[in-house]
Amino acid sequence: MKYLLTLITLLCMPLLGRAQMAVNDATAAQMMQKVGEVAQKTKSLQCSFTQTKTLKMLSQKMISKGRMCYSQPSKLRWQYTSPYQYTFILNGTKVMLKSTQRKDVIDAAKSKVFREITGIMLSSVTGECLTDKQRFKTQMFQDGDKWIAQLTPLKKEMKQMFSLLVITFDSKQLIATSVEMREKGGDNTRIELQQVKKNAAVSDDEFKI
């Protein structure tokens, strides 16, 4: 489950101490609409990522790297390649979790928690999370050429896992460049997306369960 928590916001992290300017409701609505329009035209997405995990009780940061693939409407591969091997694949309602020691396949449709997790992951990829008023309270900010969405979870299940999601978008390409998840205990997970490619062909083998 700890690996899944880092995926929820995939795509959908600036540090909050930076100078940010809140926008009015009308501007926020326009920003979210533009992100949604671009997301709907994104048939596939591929990138590499660097994840930095900061634990409140430890001064040392844990850094891992990997790659991600997405294909509409409900296929996602999130793979850690360093310093350990771990793969998460979502294909429809089926979820595969694979490490060097074991492999598990789960029917997300039969688990309320997994339904929430996979729903948020996909809505983050498509941009729909910004307007998902049942799951989040969303505030929009601007920081130079970056658009920043702060999402506060509303559902009990999500509140137990994290207190805030922060998604940073490139305001020109309207693609998420970083994601941050803040947990209630003070731990923080930051994911930076690199070498993002949109609408390039993705093999179905990437999502094979």
N, C-alpha and C positions, 0 to 999 in steps of 0.2 A: 504493500500500500504506500510506503514512503516514496517509491519511485513514481507512482501515479500522481502524487501530490505535485511533483515537479513538472508534470506534463499538462496539467489542467489549463494552464494558461498559455500554452504553446502558441504562441503566435499572437497571441493576443496580448522597458523596466527602467526607468530612470530612478536614481536615488532622490528621495523626496526633499532633500535639503537644498536642492538647486533652486535658482530663481525661476518661478513659474507664474504665469499670468492666467487667472481664471477667465473664461469667456462667458458671455451672457447666454441665455437659454436659446435664443434664435441662432446664434453662431454655433453653439454646441450641436444643435439639431442638424445644421448644414454640414458640419464636420462629420458627424456620424453617418449622415446620408451618403456623403461622398465615399467614405470608407466602405460602406455597404455596397455601393454600386460597383466599385473596383473589385471587391471580393466576389461578387456574383459573376464577374467576368473571368475570374481566376479559376481555370479548370484544373490546374495542377500547380504544385509548389515544391521546390526542392532547395535545401540549404544545409550548411554545416552549422554547428553551434558550439558555444563554450558556456558551460554552466559553473557558476560559483556559488557554493553553499557556505553560508556563514552561520555558525552555531553560537548562541549567546554565551554558552559556558566555555567555549574554546576561542583562543585568539587566532588560531591557524585556520585558514580558509581551505575548503576542499574544492578542487577544480577538476572538472571532467569535460570530455569532448565527445562529439558524436555527429550524427547526420539525421535529417528528417525528410520524409517524402509525404506528400498529400495529393489525393486525387478525388475529385467530386464523385458522388456526393458524400460518401462516408468511408473513405479509405485513408488510413494514416499509419505511417511507420516512424517510430521514434527509437533510434538506436544509439546507445552509448558504446564508444569504441576504445576509450582511454580514460582512466587507467584500468577500467574493468569492462567486461562484455555484458551488455544487457539490452534486450530488444522488447519493445512494446509494439504490437500490431493491432490495429482496429480495422475490421473489414465487415461493414454492415453492423450487425449486433454481436458479432463474434470478436472476442479479445484474446490475444495470445501474449503471454508473459514468458520470456525465455532468458535464462541465464546459463552459465557454463555447467551448473549442477542440475537444473531441472527445466521442464517446460510445462506450462499450464494453459489450458484453453477454457475460457469462461463465456457463458451466454449472458451478455450484459442486459438483455431484455428481462432476465429473471432476477436481477439484483437491483434494488433501488439505488444503492450507492454507486454501482457501476453505471447505471443509467444516467445519474447526475454527472458523474465524471466524464463519460464519453460525450454526453450532450454539451457540456461546457467546452470540452476540447474542440469539438467540431464547430461550435458556434464561435469560438475564438478564431479558428482558421478562417471562417467565412465572414467574420466581422459582425455577425448577428448578436454577439454577446453585448455589444455596446447599447443595443436597444432592447435587451431582454429584461424587462421591468419586473418579471416574476422572480428572477434569480439575483439581479443586481440593482444597486443604486449607482448610477454612472455620473461622474463629473468630468468635464473636459477642460484641459489647460493647453496653453501654448508656450513654448520655450524656444525662441528663435525659429528655426525651420523644422521644429519637431512638434507633433501633436501628441498630447499625453492624455490617456484615459485612466481614471482611477475608478475601480469597480469595487464596491463594498458588497459582500454577499448578504443575501436576505434570508435564504433558506437555512434551516437548522443544521442540516447535514454539512453544508458548505462552511457555515460559521465555525463548526468544530474543527475544520481543517486549516482554515486560513482567515485572516482578518481583512486583508486588502490585496487586490491584484492591480498592478500598474502596467499598462501597455503603452509603449512608445512607437509612434508611426513616423516614417519619413513623410513630410507633408507634400512632397512633390510626387513620389511614386505611390504614396498611400499604402505602404507595406510595413508591417510590424518589423521593427529592428531589434527590439529587446522586450523582455517580459520579466516582471518581478513579482514574487509571491511572498507576502509577509504573514508569518504565523503568529498566533496569539502569544506563544511563549517567548517571542523575540527572535526566533530563527528567521533567516532570510535566504531565499533562493533567487538568483539572478541568471537569466539566460540571454545571451547575446547571439543574434542570428547573423550569419555571414554568408557571402556568396549566394545570395538568394536568386533563384531562377524561377520565373513564372511561365506557365503554359508550355513547358518543354515535355516531351514524351516521357512517361514513367511506365516501366514494365510492370505488368500484373504480378510478376514474381516477387516484387517488393512487398506485396500484401498477402502473400500466400500463408495460410494458417495450417 
